[in-house]
């Protein structure tokens, strides 16, 4: 069930990034004040839009592969996919969380403390994945 929840959450993010980047929902870039500020400089905004769409495309590839794994993998493949998911999702705390937390503290994100909300959601997802791995025998 955990991969399905992850797929649903990430799909909403991909949709938001591609079609509603200004929104402050679904972890879209509308929460960052820099998104709005980039619109004042057409060259910078074109670059930022490129990066946002690149992230969405990368997430879409990952989601597609995860769907295939969930539908076709045997138990061993699912367990290995769970380990990879837990590690790769946890990488958020290595690079992205320090950056987003710094921007949040500097008042560059709205709503305030959105970085903590996102970190909490990601932490819960990792705990659920690790819990599923332990319950199913990898731990």
C-alpha positions in Angstrom: 0.0 0.0 0.0 2.9 2.4 0.7 4.1 2.5 -2.9 0.5 3.3 -4.0 0.3 6.2 -1.6 3.7 7.5 -2.8 2.5 7.2 -6.4 -0.6 9.2 -5.7 1.2 11.9 -3.8 3.9 12.3 -6.4 1.4 12.2 -9.2 -0.4 15.2 -7.7 3.0 17.0 -7.5 3.8 16.2 -11.2 0.4 17.5 -12.2 0.9 20.7 -10.1 4.4 21.3 -11.5 3.4 20.8 -15.2 0.0 22.5 -15.1 -0.4 24.6 -12.0 3.1 25.8 -10.9 1.8 28.9 -9.2 -0.3 26.9 -6.8 0.8 26.6 -3.1 -0.6 23.0 -3.0 0.8 19.7 -3.8 4.4 20.9 -3.1 4.4 23.0 -6.2 6.8 26.0 -6.7 4.1 28.6 -5.9 5.2 28.3 -2.2 8.6 29.9 -3.1 8.6 33.7 -3.4 11.5 33.3 -5.9 9.1 31.7 -8.4 7.1 35.0 -8.5 10.2 37.1 -8.5 11.6 35.2 -11.4 8.7 36.4 -13.5 10.2 39.9 -13.4 13.2 38.7 -15.5 12.0 36.8 -18.6 15.4 35.1 -19.1 15.5 33.9 -15.4 11.9 32.8 -15.5 12.5 30.8 -18.6 15.4 29.0 -16.9 13.3 28.4 -13.7 10.4 27.1 -15.8 12.8 24.8 -17.6 14.1 23.4 -14.2 10.6 23.0 -12.8 9.6 21.0 -15.9 12.8 19.0 -15.8 12.0 18.0 -12.2 8.4 17.1 -13.2 9.7 15.0 -16.1 12.2 13.2 -13.8 9.5 12.5 -11.3 7.3 11.2 -14.1 10.0 8.7 -15.2 10.5 7.6 -11.6 6.7 7.1 -11.1 6.4 5.2 -14.4 9.2 2.8 -13.3 7.7 2.4 -9.9 4.3 1.5 -11.3 5.9 -1.1 -13.5 7.8 -2.5 -10.5 4.7 -2.6 -8.3 2.7 -4.4 -11.0 5.3 -6.9 -12.2 8.0 -7.5 -9.6 8.2 -10.6 -7.5 8.5 -10.3 -3.7 12.3 -9.9 -3.8 12.0 -7.2 -6.5 9.4 -5.4 -4.4 11.6 -5.5 -1.3 14.6 -4.2 -3.2 12.4 -1.4 -4.7 11.3 -0.6 -1.2 14.9 -0.2 0.0 15.8 2.0 -3.0 12.7 4.1 -2.4 13.5 4.6 1.3 17.1 5.6 0.5 16.3 7.8 -2.5 13.4 9.6 -0.7 15.6 10.1 2.3 18.1 12.0 0.2 15.6 15.0 0.6 17.1 15.5 4.0 20.6 15.7 2.7 20.3 18.5 0.2 16.7 19.8 -0.3 15.6 20.2 3.3 18.5 22.4 4.3 17.9 24.6 1.3 14.1 24.8 1.8 14.4 25.4 5.5 16.9 28.2 5.0 14.5 29.8 2.5 11.6 29.3 4.8 13.4 30.9 7.7 14.3 33.9 5.5 10.7 34.4 4.6 11.0 33.2 1.1 8.3 30.6 1.3 4.6 30.9 1.9 2.9 29.6 3.9 5.5 29.9 6.6 7.0 26.6 7.8 6.0 24.8 4.6 9.5 23.3 4.7 8.6 21.6 8.0 5.3 20.3 6.7 7.0 18.8 3.6 9.8 17.3 5.8 7.2 15.8 8.0 5.3 14.3 5.1 8.5 12.8 3.7 9.6 11.5 7.0 6.3 9.7 7.5 6.6 8.2 4.0 10.1 6.9 4.7 9.0 5.5 8.1 6.0 3.7 6.4 8.3 2.3 3.7 10.8 1.1 6.3 8.0 -0.3 8.4 6.6 -2.2 5.4 10.1 -3.6 4.8 10.5 -4.8 8.3 7.0 -6.3 8.4 7.6 -8.1 5.1 10.9 -9.5 6.1 13.7 -7.3 4.9 14.5 -6.0 8.4 
